[in-house]
């Protein structure tokens, strides 16, 4: 009889320490760091998203158990609901799914996580005390004396609402942080590109261009226009910051100040207007081989293809520039009219300066 009384007293002492409201508040509070951890791990390794369905269940269960110190099934329900709310927010944040994961596997992992939350949330009763606890929980006196902090109709709405509110506030914070991080990365990349530009940029004043060979100036004009830098011998030196304005500055200097026919031809092609046509005529009169070649293209495509091909064959006998020779050979091997599309191109092609 004394043993039964001691067991009952021990069970009452343990049950008196239960605090379901504290468990609900604790679960809502700990949902914040759990979601932050989830987002961090997903950003680090997306495969961790589904795994966090299990881990979050264990963490929620531990929080409910620590704050609630409960033995009733109500505590398992608190852990189950808190876990479901956290998973819902994580789903909305899109930090669960990773490509290639089957839905059935995802559901299975969630079920295990939910079971873990429910199991850990409630303190297990030993086999020795199980009968005594059941008697207490089912007794009318215990139910009458049960405090509001341990009533399901108080606790379950609290854990549901607070966990969702805390979760969505955390989600907003995570999104803001990610956006700011994205902006910071873009700013950093922009600064790197600016630093790269400054390190490779050449002075395009008339004085500096005057001290440079025409071929070297043309290679820089091409680098600015295309974003690819070749040296004077044709070796590729790597990517180059694009700046069409600087390319035009160099070409205009070469065409207007140095009266270079090749620069006049390239600038004329790029401008593709009345001024550009005038530059093409100047380049042709000055004997630029590409300008003369395109003049024959113009005649063959617009007026007489047969006569154009004859002019092309005659023109080929006096050409030395390898890039022009390759163009003529390509034209001769195919139908003349198939190449007329080059007349509409305003691109600064590398072949214009490769063998110049």
SULMOUR-V777649 format. One record per run of one state. SS is the DSSP state (2 for helix, 1 for strand, 0 for the rest). FROM is the first residue (numbers start at 1). LEN is the number of residues. Records with the same first field share a line. If there is no record, write none. Layout:
BEGIN
SS->FROM-LEN + FROM-LEN
END
This chain:
BEGIN
0->1-1 + 17-3 + 45-3 + 69-4 + 94-9 + 122-5 + 139-1 + 146-2 + 151-1 + 201-5 + 211-3 + 227-1 + 231-5 + 240-4 + 258-3 + 272-2 + 286-3 + 303-2 + 317-5 + 334-2 + 345-6 + 355-2
2->2-15 + 20-25 + 48-21 + 73-21 + 103-19 + 127-12 + 140-6 + 148-3 + 152-49 + 206-5 + 214-13 + 244-14 + 261-11 + 274-12 + 289-14 + 305-12 + 322-12 + 336-9 + 351-4
1->228-3 + 236-4
END
